Amino acid sequence: MEVVGKIKWLDETKTYGSNGFRKREVVVTTEEQYPQHILVEFVQDKCDLLNSFQLGQSVKIGINLRGREWVNPQGETKYFNSVQGWRIEATTAANAGPSDMPPMPPASSFEAAPETNNEVEDDLPF
């Protein structure tokens, strides 16, 4: 999955716990009719991927959806989701869309050729 948009917010890398778990968050605002502000977290060695990016830059981020279950002290089960980034690349407006679609042919290729007469040549053998 991918998220495409502009960087709205870019946090510093933070370290948690005695084992040195690292996390860095970025918010990307999508460019669509109803823009969404998507928080994407990068963890461990992936935090360093964000070092060369800045606010306002157009990006495409490869993401994975993560879900986990937690049972609180009262015995209630809670569920949490996160969006985890694993790749990020700069984009421009021209290539911000889906990259696996072939380009559209020019509109002129859809125009019908002018007919010189109204007779249709029929070369079918039956």
A tleap script that builds the chain and sets N, CA, C and O, in Angstrom:
source leaprc.protein.ff14SB
mol = sequence {
  NMET GLU VAL VAL GLY LYS ILE LYS TRP LEU
  ASP GLU THR LYS THR TYR GLY SER ASN GLY
  PHE ARG LYS ARG GLU VAL VAL VAL THR THR
  GLU GLU GLN TYR PRO GLN HIE ILE LEU VAL
  GLU PHE VAL GLN ASP LYS CYS ASP LEU LEU
  ASN SER PHE GLN LEU GLY GLN SER VAL LYS
  ILE GLY ILE ASN LEU ARG GLY ARG GLU TRP
  VAL ASN PRO GLN GLY GLU THR LYS TYR PHE
  ASN SER VAL GLN GLY TRP ARG ILE GLU ALA
  THR THR ALA ALA ASN ALA GLY PRO SER ASP
  MET PRO PRO MET PRO PRO ALA SER SER PHE
  GLU ALA ALA PRO GLU THR ASN ASN GLU VAL
  GLU ASP ASP LEU PRO CPHE
}
set mol.1.N position { 0.842 -1.168 0.000 }
set mol.1.CA position { 0.000 0.000 0.000 }
set mol.1.C position { 0.893 1.239 0.000 }
set mol.1.O position { 2.050 1.198 0.417 }
set mol.2.N position { 0.320 2.333 -0.478 }
set mol.2.CA position { 1.069 3.576 -0.535 }
set mol.2.C position { 0.216 4.754 -0.095 }
set mol.2.O position { -1.004 4.754 -0.259 }
set mol.3.N position { 0.880 5.758 0.468 }
set mol.3.CA position { 0.265 7.028 0.801 }
set mol.3.C position { 1.022 8.087 0.009 }
set mol.3.O position { 2.251 8.137 0.040 }
set mol.4.N position { 0.272 8.941 -0.708 }
set mol.4.CA position { 0.886 9.992 -1.516 }
set mol.4.C position { 0.354 11.329 -1.033 }
set mol.4.O position { -0.853 11.493 -0.851 }
set mol.5.N position { 1.249 12.282 -0.826 }
set mol.5.CA position { 0.837 13.607 -0.395 }
set mol.5.C position { 2.028 14.469 -0.048 }
set mol.5.O position { 3.157 14.190 -0.450 }
set mol.6.N position { 1.754 15.537 0.715 }
set mol.6.CA position { 2.804 16.464 1.129 }
set mol.6.C position { 3.057 16.317 2.625 }
set mol.6.O position { 2.133 16.091 3.407 }
set mol.7.N position { 4.315 16.448 3.004 }
set mol.7.CA position { 4.679 16.352 4.419 }
set mol.7.C position { 4.155 17.584 5.154 }
set mol.7.O position { 4.525 18.715 4.839 }
set mol.8.N position { 3.294 17.347 6.132 }
set mol.8.CA position { 2.727 18.426 6.952 }
set mol.8.C position { 3.508 18.597 8.253 }
set mol.8.O position { 3.683 19.715 8.737 }
set mol.9.N position { 3.972 17.488 8.811 }
set mol.9.CA position { 4.676 17.499 10.099 }
set mol.9.C position { 5.707 16.385 10.099 }
set mol.9.O position { 5.441 15.281 9.623 }
set mol.10.N position { 6.887 16.677 10.635 }
set mol.10.CA position { 7.982 15.703 10.684 }
set mol.10.C position { 8.619 15.782 12.058 }
set mol.10.O position { 9.217 16.796 12.418 }
set mol.11.N position { 8.487 14.707 12.825 }
set mol.11.CA position { 8.996 14.675 14.191 }
set mol.11.C position { 10.453 14.224 14.205 }
set mol.11.O position { 10.969 13.699 13.219 }
set mol.12.N position { 11.093 14.439 15.332 }
set mol.12.CA position { 12.451 13.950 15.549 }
set mol.12.C position { 12.394 12.467 15.934 }
set mol.12.O position { 11.352 11.975 16.366 }
set mol.13.N position { 13.499 11.770 15.777 }
set mol.13.CA position { 13.581 10.378 16.208 }
set mol.13.C position { 13.575 10.335 17.732 }
set mol.13.O position { 14.312 11.073 18.386 }
set mol.14.N position { 12.734 9.463 18.290 }
set mol.14.CA position { 12.647 9.294 19.741 }
set mol.14.C position { 13.029 7.867 20.099 }
set mol.14.O position { 12.737 6.926 19.361 }
set mol.15.N position { 13.685 7.725 21.240 }
set mol.15.CA position { 14.118 6.410 21.722 }
set mol.15.C position { 13.334 6.073 22.985 }
set mol.15.O position { 13.162 6.908 23.873 }
set mol.16.N position { 12.857 4.812 23.042 }
set mol.16.CA position { 12.022 4.363 24.163 }
set mol.16.C position { 12.634 3.120 24.806 }
set mol.16.O position { 13.212 2.274 24.123 }
set mol.17.N position { 12.497 3.023 26.127 }
set mol.17.CA position { 12.879 1.825 26.868 }
set mol.17.C position { 14.367 1.590 26.936 }
set mol.17.O position { 15.166 2.306 26.331 }
set mol.18.N position { 14.722 0.554 27.697 }
set mol.18.CA position { 16.138 0.231 27.911 }
set mol.18.C position { 16.754 -0.506 26.718 }
set mol.18.O position { 17.977 -0.600 26.609 }
set mol.19.N position { 15.900 -1.031 25.817 }
set mol.19.CA position { 16.444 -1.763 24.660 }
set mol.19.C position { 16.711 -0.843 23.473 }
set mol.19.O position { 17.195 -1.307 22.440 }
set mol.20.N position { 16.404 0.471 23.595 }
set mol.20.CA position { 16.726 1.436 22.549 }
set mol.20.C position { 15.786 1.417 21.354 }
set mol.20.O position { 16.219 1.697 20.237 }
set mol.21.N position { 14.503 1.093 21.557 }
set mol.21.CA position { 13.534 1.104 20.468 }
set mol.21.C position { 13.414 2.530 19.941 }
set mol.21.O position { 13.211 3.465 20.715 }
set mol.22.N position { 13.541 2.700 18.617 }
set mol.22.CA position { 13.485 4.019 17.983 }
set mol.22.C position { 12.234 4.152 17.132 }
set mol.22.O position { 11.805 3.207 16.471 }
set mol.23.N position { 11.643 5.385 17.166 }
set mol.23.CA position { 10.455 5.659 16.363 }
set mol.23.C position { 10.490 7.114 15.914 }
set mol.23.O position { 10.885 8.007 16.663 }
set mol.24.N position { 10.062 7.331 14.660 }
set mol.24.CA position { 9.949 8.687 14.119 }
set mol.24.C position { 8.646 8.779 13.346 }
set mol.24.O position { 8.314 7.884 12.569 }
set mol.25.N position { 7.904 9.865 13.559 }
set mol.25.CA position { 6.591 10.007 12.939 }
set mol.25.C position { 6.585 11.147 11.928 }
set mol.25.O position { 7.298 12.139 12.070 }
set mol.26.N position { 5.755 10.970 10.904 }
set mol.26.CA position { 5.554 11.983 9.873 }
set mol.26.C position { 4.060 12.017 9.559 }
set mol.26.O position { 3.399 10.979 9.544 }
set mol.27.N position { 3.533 13.218 9.309 }
set mol.27.CA position { 2.145 13.362 8.879 }
set mol.27.C position { 2.163 13.797 7.426 }
set mol.27.O position { 2.813 14.779 7.068 }
set mol.28.N position { 1.443 13.058 6.590 }
set mol.28.CA position { 1.326 13.357 5.171 }
set mol.28.C position { -0.117 13.759 4.893 }
set mol.28.O position { -1.048 13.053 5.281 }
set mol.29.N position { -0.304 14.900 4.215 }
set mol.29.CA position { -1.631 15.357 3.823 }
set mol.29.C position { -1.856 14.951 2.374 }
set mol.29.O position { -1.117 15.360 1.478 }
set mol.30.N position { -2.894 14.136 2.157 }
set mol.30.CA position { -3.193 13.677 0.810 }
set mol.30.C position { -3.751 14.827 -0.019 }
set mol.30.O position { -4.298 15.790 0.519 }
set mol.31.N position { -3.605 14.711 -1.334 }
set mol.31.CA position { -4.087 15.750 -2.245 }
set mol.31.C position { -5.243 15.180 -3.050 }
set mol.31.O position { -5.065 14.701 -4.170 }
set mol.32.N position { -6.429 15.240 -2.460 }
set mol.32.CA position { -7.641 14.731 -3.091 }
set mol.32.C position { -8.793 15.657 -2.713 }
set mol.32.O position { -8.579 16.657 -2.027 }
set mol.33.N position { -9.994 15.343 -3.144 }
set mol.33.CA position { -11.129 16.221 -2.876 }
set mol.33.C position { -11.289 16.488 -1.377 }
set mol.33.O position { -11.532 17.625 -0.971 }
set mol.34.N position { -11.156 15.460 -0.568 }
set mol.34.CA position { -11.230 15.597 0.885 }
set mol.34.C position { -9.887 15.156 1.460 }
set mol.34.O position { -9.718 13.985 1.803 }
set mol.35.N position { -8.915 16.091 1.572 }
set mol.35.CA position { -7.567 15.729 2.041 }
set mol.35.C position { -7.597 15.072 3.419 }
set mol.35.O position { -8.362 15.466 4.300 }
set mol.36.N position { -6.757 14.076 3.577 }
set mol.36.CA position { -6.622 13.363 4.840 }
set mol.36.C position { -5.223 13.606 5.400 }
set mol.36.O position { -4.257 13.719 4.644 }
set mol.37.N position { -5.120 13.686 6.712 }
set mol.37.CA position { -3.831 13.853 7.391 }
set mol.37.C position { -3.476 12.494 7.983 }
set mol.37.O position { -4.037 12.085 8.999 }
set mol.38.N position { -2.548 11.803 7.344 }
set mol.38.CA position { -2.204 10.428 7.717 }
set mol.38.C position { -0.904 10.418 8.513 }
set mol.38.O position { 0.130 10.871 8.022 }
set mol.39.N position { -0.955 9.903 9.739 }
set mol.39.CA position { 0.230 9.743 10.563 }
set mol.39.C position { 0.893 8.418 10.198 }
set mol.39.O position { 0.264 7.362 10.267 }
set mol.40.N position { 2.155 8.479 9.812 }
set mol.40.CA position { 2.919 7.278 9.459 }
set mol.40.C position { 4.116 7.214 10.391 }
set mol.40.O position { 4.825 8.204 10.566 }
set mol.41.N position { 4.344 6.049 10.990 }
set mol.41.CA position { 5.495 5.896 11.872 }
set mol.41.C position { 6.559 5.034 11.203 }
set mol.41.O position { 6.259 4.036 10.548 }
set mol.42.N position { 7.801 5.446 11.385 }
set mol.42.CA position { 8.950 4.679 10.927 }
set mol.42.C position { 9.677 4.205 12.179 }
set mol.42.O position { 9.883 4.991 13.104 }
set mol.43.N position { 10.067 2.939 12.225 }
set mol.43.CA position { 10.682 2.393 13.431 }
set mol.43.C position { 12.072 1.833 13.136 }
set mol.43.O position { 12.402 1.468 12.007 }
set mol.44.N position { 12.873 1.783 14.207 }
set mol.44.CA position { 14.232 1.252 14.202 }
set mol.44.C position { 15.083 1.877 13.092 }
set mol.44.O position { 15.175 3.102 13.013 }
set mol.45.N position { 15.700 1.068 12.243 }
set mol.45.CA position { 16.606 1.597 11.212 }
set mol.45.C position { 15.868 2.385 10.128 }
set mol.45.O position { 16.507 3.140 9.396 }
set mol.46.N position { 14.561 2.237 10.001 }
set mol.46.CA position { 13.778 2.974 8.997 }
set mol.46.C position { 13.630 4.453 9.358 }
set mol.46.O position { 13.284 5.259 8.495 }
set mol.47.N position { 13.885 4.825 10.615 }
set mol.47.CA position { 13.816 6.232 11.035 }
set mol.47.C position { 14.745 7.101 10.194 }
set mol.47.O position { 14.418 8.244 9.876 }
set mol.48.N position { 15.891 6.559 9.842 }
set mol.48.CA position { 16.894 7.327 9.104 }
set mol.48.C position { 16.456 7.649 7.678 }
set mol.48.O position { 17.038 8.531 7.047 }
set mol.49.N position { 15.436 6.953 7.151 }
set mol.49.CA position { 14.945 7.234 5.805 }
set mol.49.C position { 14.367 8.649 5.705 }
set mol.49.O position { 14.327 9.219 4.615 }
set mol.50.N position { 13.922 9.217 6.821 }
set mol.50.CA position { 13.286 10.530 6.817 }
set mol.50.C position { 14.279 11.692 6.881 }
set mol.50.O position { 13.877 12.849 6.758 }
set mol.51.N position { 15.565 11.403 7.072 }
set mol.51.CA position { 16.552 12.463 7.277 }
set mol.51.C position { 16.641 13.461 6.137 }
set mol.51.O position { 16.930 14.632 6.383 }
set mol.52.N position { 16.407 13.048 4.908 }
set mol.52.CA position { 16.588 13.949 3.768 }
set mol.52.C position { 15.288 14.601 3.298 }
set mol.52.O position { 15.252 15.178 2.212 }
set mol.53.N position { 14.219 14.521 4.097 }
set mol.53.CA position { 12.931 15.095 3.713 }
set mol.53.C position { 12.594 16.279 4.604 }
set mol.53.O position { 13.073 16.384 5.733 }
set mol.54.N position { 11.742 17.188 4.065 }
set mol.54.CA position { 11.393 18.398 4.798 }
set mol.54.C position { 9.920 18.737 4.630 }
set mol.54.O position { 9.243 18.182 3.765 }
set mol.55.N position { 9.428 19.645 5.456 }
set mol.55.CA position { 8.027 20.068 5.412 }
set mol.55.C position { 7.665 20.595 4.025 }
set mol.55.O position { 8.459 21.279 3.380 }
set mol.56.N position { 6.451 20.263 3.578 }
set mol.56.CA position { 5.953 20.742 2.307 }
set mol.56.C position { 6.376 19.918 1.103 }
set mol.56.O position { 5.893 20.151 -0.005 }
set mol.57.N position { 7.265 18.966 1.300 }
set mol.57.CA position { 7.758 18.154 0.194 }
set mol.57.C position { 6.731 17.083 -0.192 }
set mol.57.O position { 6.110 16.468 0.675 }
set mol.58.N position { 6.560 16.867 -1.498 }
set mol.58.CA position { 5.655 15.825 -1.988 }
set mol.58.C position { 6.366 14.489 -1.927 }
set mol.58.O position { 7.504 14.354 -2.376 }
set mol.59.N position { 5.668 13.481 -1.355 }
set mol.59.CA position { 6.289 12.172 -1.166 }
set mol.59.C position { 5.311 11.049 -1.470 }
set mol.59.O position { 4.096 11.240 -1.507 }
set mol.60.N position { 5.877 9.883 -1.683 }
set mol.60.CA position { 5.110 8.639 -1.782 }
set mol.60.C position { 5.738 7.690 -0.764 }
set mol.60.O position { 6.939 7.423 -0.806 }
set mol.61.N position { 4.906 7.184 0.154 }
set mol.61.CA position { 5.397 6.334 1.240 }
set mol.61.C position { 4.803 4.941 1.100 }
set mol.61.O position { 3.587 4.785 0.995 }
set mol.62.N position { 5.664 3.930 1.098 }
set mol.62.CA position { 5.219 2.542 1.155 }
set mol.62.C position { 4.871 2.215 2.592 }
set mol.62.O position { 5.682 2.430 3.493 }
set mol.63.N position { 3.655 1.689 2.819 }
set mol.63.CA position { 3.194 1.457 4.191 }
set mol.63.C position { 2.694 0.031 4.395 }
set mol.63.O position { 2.342 -0.670 3.447 }
set mol.64.N position { 2.676 -0.371 5.651 }
set mol.64.CA position { 2.010 -1.588 6.100 }
set mol.64.C position { 1.066 -1.199 7.224 }
set mol.64.O position { 1.400 -0.359 8.059 }
set mol.65.N position { -0.121 -1.813 7.247 }
set mol.65.CA position { -1.052 -1.608 8.352 }
set mol.65.C position { -0.733 -2.638 9.423 }
set mol.65.O position { -0.578 -3.824 9.132 }
set mol.66.N position { -0.638 -2.178 10.657 }
set mol.66.CA position { -0.337 -3.059 11.784 }
set mol.66.C position { -1.481 -2.991 12.782 }
set mol.66.O position { -2.050 -1.920 12.992 }
set mol.67.N position { -1.825 -4.101 13.394 }
set mol.67.CA position { -2.866 -4.151 14.416 }
set mol.67.C position { -2.394 -4.989 15.587 }
set mol.67.O position { -1.648 -5.952 15.409 }
set mol.68.N position { -2.824 -4.626 16.774 }
set mol.68.CA position { -2.434 -5.407 17.954 }
set mol.68.C position { -3.568 -5.409 18.974 }
set mol.68.O position { -4.427 -4.526 18.989 }
set mol.69.N position { -3.540 -6.405 19.803 }
set mol.69.CA position { -4.531 -6.591 20.853 }
set mol.69.C position { -3.856 -6.342 22.199 }
set mol.69.O position { -2.698 -6.706 22.403 }
set mol.70.N position { -4.605 -5.712 23.118 }
set mol.70.CA position { -4.094 -5.447 24.458 }
set mol.70.C position { -5.217 -5.664 25.452 }
set mol.70.O position { -6.343 -5.217 25.233 }
set mol.71.N position { -4.916 -6.345 26.538 }
set mol.71.CA position { -5.894 -6.564 27.604 }
set mol.71.C position { -5.503 -5.656 28.764 }
set mol.71.O position { -4.401 -5.772 29.301 }
set mol.72.N position { -6.404 -4.751 29.153 }
set mol.72.CA position { -6.095 -3.808 30.232 }
set mol.72.C position { -6.217 -4.508 31.590 }
set mol.72.O position { -6.685 -5.644 31.661 }
set mol.73.N position { -5.796 -3.833 32.668 }
set mol.73.CA position { -5.840 -4.453 33.996 }
set mol.73.C position { -7.251 -4.876 34.437 }
set mol.73.O position { -7.390 -5.751 35.293 }
set mol.74.N position { -8.284 -4.271 33.869 }
set mol.74.CA position { -9.660 -4.657 34.214 }
set mol.74.C position { -10.134 -5.858 33.391 }
set mol.74.O position { -11.269 -6.307 33.551 }
set mol.75.N position { -9.291 -6.369 32.531 }
set mol.75.CA position { -9.647 -7.538 31.734 }
set mol.75.C position { -10.328 -7.226 30.411 }
set mol.75.O position { -10.735 -8.144 29.699 }
set mol.76.N position { -10.460 -5.945 30.068 }
set mol.76.CA position { -11.089 -5.565 28.801 }
set mol.76.C position { -10.060 -5.633 27.668 }
set mol.76.O position { -8.918 -5.199 27.813 }
set mol.77.N position { -10.493 -6.180 26.562 }
set mol.77.CA position { -9.611 -6.282 25.407 }
set mol.77.C position { -9.766 -5.048 24.539 }
set mol.77.O position { -10.881 -4.652 24.197 }
set mol.78.N position { -8.649 -4.446 24.189 }
set mol.78.CA position { -8.617 -3.255 23.323 }
set mol.78.C position { -7.790 -3.589 22.083 }
set mol.78.O position { -6.890 -4.429 22.120 }
set mol.79.N position { -8.121 -2.908 20.984 }
set mol.79.CA position { -7.397 -3.115 19.727 }
set mol.79.C position { -6.844 -1.785 19.243 }
set mol.79.O position { -7.506 -0.752 19.349 }
set mol.80.N position { -5.628 -1.815 18.713 }
set mol.80.CA position { -4.950 -0.626 18.222 }
set mol.80.C position { -4.413 -0.884 16.826 }
set mol.80.O position { -3.939 -1.977 16.519 }
set mol.81.N position { -4.494 0.141 15.984 }
set mol.81.CA position { -3.959 0.068 14.625 }
set mol.81.C position { -2.864 1.107 14.464 }
set mol.81.O position { -2.883 2.144 15.128 }
set mol.82.N position { -1.913 0.833 13.586 }
set mol.82.CA position { -0.898 1.818 13.244 }
set mol.82.C position { -0.545 1.671 11.767 }
set mol.82.O position { -0.721 0.611 11.165 }
set mol.83.N position { -0.047 2.757 11.208 }
set mol.83.CA position { 0.401 2.794 9.825 }
set mol.83.C position { 1.923 2.907 9.891 }
set mol.83.O position { 2.466 3.901 10.371 }
set mol.84.N position { 2.598 1.871 9.400 }
set mol.84.CA position { 4.050 1.819 9.525 }
set mol.84.C position { 4.709 1.958 8.155 }
set mol.84.O position { 4.418 1.194 7.234 }
set mol.85.N position { 5.596 2.939 8.033 }
set mol.85.CA position { 6.309 3.172 6.780 }
set mol.85.C position { 7.537 2.302 6.660 }
set mol.85.O position { 8.195 1.991 7.653 }
set mol.86.N position { 7.839 1.912 5.435 }
set mol.86.CA position { 9.050 1.123 5.188 }
set mol.86.C position { 9.847 1.658 4.002 }
set mol.86.O position { 10.975 1.228 3.765 }
set mol.87.N position { 9.252 2.609 3.247 }
set mol.87.CA position { 9.939 3.220 2.110 }
set mol.87.C position { 9.347 4.612 1.922 }
set mol.87.O position { 8.160 4.828 2.166 }
set mol.88.N position { 10.193 5.565 1.482 }
set mol.88.CA position { 9.707 6.907 1.176 }
set mol.88.C position { 10.523 7.443 0.010 }
set mol.88.O position { 11.738 7.255 -0.054 }
set mol.89.N position { 9.837 8.115 -0.911 }
set mol.89.CA position { 10.527 8.733 -2.036 }
set mol.89.C position { 9.867 10.053 -2.376 }
set mol.89.O position { 8.661 10.224 -2.202 }
set mol.90.N position { 10.673 10.985 -2.864 }
set mol.90.CA position { 10.160 12.281 -3.282 }
set mol.90.C position { 9.399 12.107 -4.585 }
set mol.90.O position { 9.765 11.284 -5.424 }
set mol.91.N position { 8.335 12.888 -4.750 }
set mol.91.CA position { 7.556 12.850 -5.986 }
set mol.91.C position { 7.353 14.274 -6.480 }
set mol.91.O position { 7.633 15.247 -5.780 }
set mol.92.N position { 6.860 14.365 -7.703 }
set mol.92.CA position { 6.423 15.640 -8.248 }
set mol.92.C position { 4.959 15.481 -8.587 }
set mol.92.O position { 4.441 14.364 -8.556 }
set mol.93.N position { 4.285 16.555 -8.907 }
set mol.93.CA position { 2.856 16.483 -9.228 }
set mol.93.C position { 2.607 15.566 -10.416 }
set mol.93.O position { 1.567 14.911 -10.490 }
set mol.94.N position { 3.559 15.516 -11.351 }
set mol.94.CA position { 3.375 14.699 -12.558 }
set mol.94.C position { 3.397 13.214 -12.271 }
set mol.94.O position { 2.688 12.452 -12.929 }
set mol.95.N position { 4.198 12.780 -11.298 }
set mol.95.CA position { 4.291 11.341 -11.044 }
set mol.95.C position { 3.759 10.944 -9.675 }
set mol.95.O position { 4.143 9.901 -9.145 }
set mol.96.N position { 2.888 11.754 -9.095 }
set mol.96.CA position { 2.348 11.447 -7.770 }
set mol.96.C position { 1.253 10.398 -7.805 }
set mol.96.O position { 0.906 9.851 -6.758 }
set mol.97.N position { 0.696 10.098 -8.966 }
set mol.97.CA position { -0.385 9.129 -9.069 }
set mol.97.C position { 0.128 7.713 -9.157 }
set mol.97.O position { 1.324 7.472 -8.989 }
set mol.98.N position { -0.772 6.759 -9.422 }
set mol.98.CA position { -0.362 5.366 -9.540 }
set mol.98.C position { 0.675 5.198 -10.638 }
set mol.98.O position { 0.482 5.655 -11.764 }
set mol.99.N position { 1.782 4.534 -10.299 }
set mol.99.CA position { 2.882 4.426 -11.241 }
set mol.99.C position { 2.769 3.217 -12.157 }
set mol.99.O position { 3.548 3.099 -13.103 }
set mol.100.N position { 1.826 2.320 -11.909 }
set mol.100.CA position { 1.735 1.128 -12.740 }
set mol.100.C position { 0.725 1.280 -13.878 }
set mol.100.O position { 0.465 0.313 -14.592 }
set mol.101.N position { 0.158 2.458 -14.060 }
set mol.101.CA position { -0.797 2.671 -15.134 }
set mol.101.C position { -0.079 3.230 -16.350 }
set mol.101.O position { 0.762 4.118 -16.208 }
set mol.102.N position { -0.393 2.728 -17.557 }
set mol.102.CA position { 0.237 3.283 -18.752 }
set mol.102.C position { -0.262 4.690 -19.012 }
set mol.102.O position { -1.384 5.029 -18.635 }
set mol.103.N position { 0.562 5.520 -19.657 }
set mol.103.CA position { 0.104 6.882 -19.932 }
set mol.103.C position { -1.034 6.882 -20.944 }
set mol.103.O position { -1.124 5.989 -21.787 }
set mol.104.N position { -1.892 7.877 -20.856 }
set mol.104.CA position { -3.008 8.008 -21.790 }
set mol.104.C position { -2.485 8.489 -23.134 }
set mol.104.O position { -1.609 9.354 -23.173 }
set mol.105.N position { -3.003 7.946 -24.250 }
set mol.105.CA position { -2.609 8.466 -25.555 }
set mol.105.C position { -3.185 9.862 -25.735 }
set mol.105.O position { -4.158 10.221 -25.072 }
set mol.106.N position { -2.591 10.655 -26.630 }
set mol.106.CA position { -3.117 12.003 -26.834 }
set mol.106.C position { -4.557 11.973 -27.336 }
set mol.106.O position { -4.968 11.027 -28.007 }
set mol.107.N position { -5.316 13.013 -27.007 }
set mol.107.CA position { -6.728 13.068 -27.385 }
set mol.107.C position { -6.914 12.978 -28.890 }
set mol.107.O position { -7.929 12.463 -29.359 }
set mol.108.N position { -5.947 13.471 -29.653 }
set mol.108.CA position { -6.077 13.444 -31.109 }
set mol.108.C position { -6.144 12.019 -31.650 }
set mol.108.O position { -6.673 11.805 -32.740 }
set mol.109.N position { -5.622 11.043 -30.913 }
set mol.109.CA position { -5.656 9.660 -31.392 }
set mol.109.C position { -7.057 9.057 -31.279 }
set mol.109.O position { -7.320 8.002 -31.854 }
set mol.110.N position { -7.960 9.719 -30.541 }
set mol.110.CA position { -9.323 9.218 -30.407 }
set mol.110.C position { -10.276 9.793 -31.456 }
set mol.110.O position { -11.416 9.344 -31.580 }
set mol.111.N position { -9.811 10.776 -32.198 }
set mol.111.CA position { -10.656 11.388 -33.214 }
set mol.111.C position { -10.812 10.454 -34.407 }
set mol.111.O position { -9.862 9.786 -34.817 }
set mol.112.N position { -11.996 10.417 -34.947 }
set mol.112.CA position { -12.254 9.559 -36.104 }
set mol.112.C position { -11.648 10.187 -37.354 }
set mol.112.O position { -11.631 11.408 -37.511 }
set mol.113.N position { -11.158 9.335 -38.227 }
set mol.113.CA position { -10.613 9.816 -39.493 }
set mol.113.C position { -11.753 10.327 -40.356 }
set mol.113.O position { -12.832 9.734 -40.367 }
set mol.114.N position { -11.533 11.415 -41.078 }
set mol.114.CA position { -12.616 11.930 -41.925 }
set mol.114.C position { -12.920 10.959 -43.058 }
set mol.114.O position { -12.014 10.388 -43.665 }
set mol.115.N position { -14.216 10.781 -43.335 }
set mol.115.CA position { -14.622 9.870 -44.400 }
set mol.115.C position { -14.757 10.657 -45.695 }
set mol.115.O position { -15.259 11.781 -45.702 }
set mol.116.N position { -14.306 10.058 -46.783 }
set mol.116.CA position { -14.388 10.733 -48.077 }
set mol.116.C position { -15.674 10.392 -48.799 }
set mol.116.O position { -16.153 11.177 -49.619 }
set mol.117.N position { -16.246 9.219 -48.504 }
set mol.117.CA position { -17.542 8.879 -49.091 }
set mol.117.C position { -18.337 8.075 -48.083 }
set mol.117.O position { -17.801 7.665 -47.053 }
set mol.118.N position { -19.585 7.851 -48.361 }
set mol.118.CA position { -20.454 7.164 -47.418 }
set mol.118.C position { -20.498 5.672 -47.642 }
set mol.118.O position { -21.179 4.967 -46.896 }
set mol.119.N position { -19.790 5.155 -48.651 }
set mol.119.CA position { -19.787 3.723 -48.929 }
set mol.119.C position { -18.815 3.041 -48.009 }
set mol.119.O position { -17.721 3.548 -47.759 }
set mol.120.N position { -19.210 1.887 -47.500 }
set mol.120.CA position { -18.356 1.088 -46.635 }
set mol.120.C position { -17.845 -0.075 -47.457 }
set mol.120.O position { -18.624 -0.815 -48.057 }
set mol.121.N position { -16.554 -0.229 -47.482 }
set mol.121.CA position { -15.955 -1.325 -48.251 }
set mol.121.C position { -16.117 -2.608 -47.467 }
set mol.121.O position { -15.736 -2.688 -46.300 }
set mol.122.N position { -16.676 -3.596 -48.105 }
set mol.122.CA position { -16.920 -4.881 -47.450 }
set mol.122.C position { -16.072 -5.928 -48.145 }
set mol.122.O position { -16.331 -6.289 -49.293 }
set mol.123.N position { -15.042 -6.418 -47.436 }
set mol.123.CA position { -14.190 -7.441 -48.032 }
set mol.123.C position { -14.381 -8.788 -47.354 }
set mol.123.O position { -13.528 -9.667 -47.483 }
set mol.124.N position { -15.475 -8.967 -46.640 }
set mol.124.CA position { -15.747 -10.239 -46.007 }
set mol.124.C position { -16.171 -11.271 -47.062 }
set mol.124.O position { -16.904 -10.930 -47.991 }
set mol.125.N position { -15.715 -12.535 -46.930 }
set mol.125.CA position { -15.993 -13.544 -47.941 }
set mol.125.C position { -17.406 -14.100 -47.859 }
set mol.125.O position { -17.742 -14.928 -48.706 }
set mol.126.N position { -18.234 -13.735 -46.950 }
set mol.126.CA position { -19.590 -14.281 -46.860 }
set mol.126.C position { -20.642 -13.216 -46.837 }
set mol.126.O position { -21.831 -13.525 -46.763 }
savepdb mol mol.pdb
quit
